């Protein structure tokens, strides 16, 4: 036999806490997706495929994760715009 459990908020306070938890978990998920995307772009730019097309100075100043690179700045700007 299978059991189904439904969690239904029965007061305004429970509903408010449920909505807050849902928003927080969604924002964390979106931040993780953005970070994974930024890391994927960084790894792709630093791969051997692009070595002859992109200069080392550009890779370090634009595509490096961390520090004051352009990609890190773009990540934090997008993260702050999440709702």
N, C-alpha and C positions, 0 to 999 in steps of 0.2 A: 504494500500500500504506500502511496506517496502522500506527503503532507505539504500543504501550501500555507505559508505564513504571510499574512499581510500586516504591514505596519502602517497604521493610519493615525495621523495626529488627531488627538481629541480635544486639544485646547489651542488657543492662539499662540501661547508660549511654545508649545511643542512644534507647531507648524512653523513658527519663526525660526526656531533652532534647526529644524529640518531643512528649511530653505537656505539658511546660512551655511550649513554643512555642505549642501549641494553646490552652492556657489564657490566655496573655498576649494572643494575637490575639483571642480571644473577648471578653476584658475590654475591650480597646481598642474593639472594635466596639460593645459595649454602652454604653460611655461616649459614643461618637459619637452613638448613637441617642438617648440621654438628652439630650445637648446640643442636638441638632436639635429634639427635642420641646420643650425649654425655650424655644428661640428661636422656634419656631412659636407658642407660647402668648404670648410677649412681643409678637411682630408682630401677632397677632390682637387683643390688648388695646389696642395703640396704633393700630389702624386707625381710619379715620374712621367705620366702622359703630358702634363702641362709644363714641364721643366724648361723647354726651349721657347715656349710662347710667353711665359710670365717671368719677369725678372725677379731675382731673389729679394730685392728691396721692396717690390710691390707685394710679394707674398708675405713678408714680415710686417709691413705697415697696414695692409688691407685684410688679408685672409687669416692671420694668426688669431687664435683664440686666447684671450687674456690680455692684460695690459691695456694700452690705449689704442688698440687697433680699430679700424673702421668697422669691421664685422662685429666686434664686441659692443661698440657704441650702438650699432643698429639693433643688436639683440636687446640691449637694455631699454632703448627707446620703444621698441615693439612690446616688450614686457610691461612697461609702464602704461601702455595704451590698452592693455587687456581689461575687460570688464568682468 
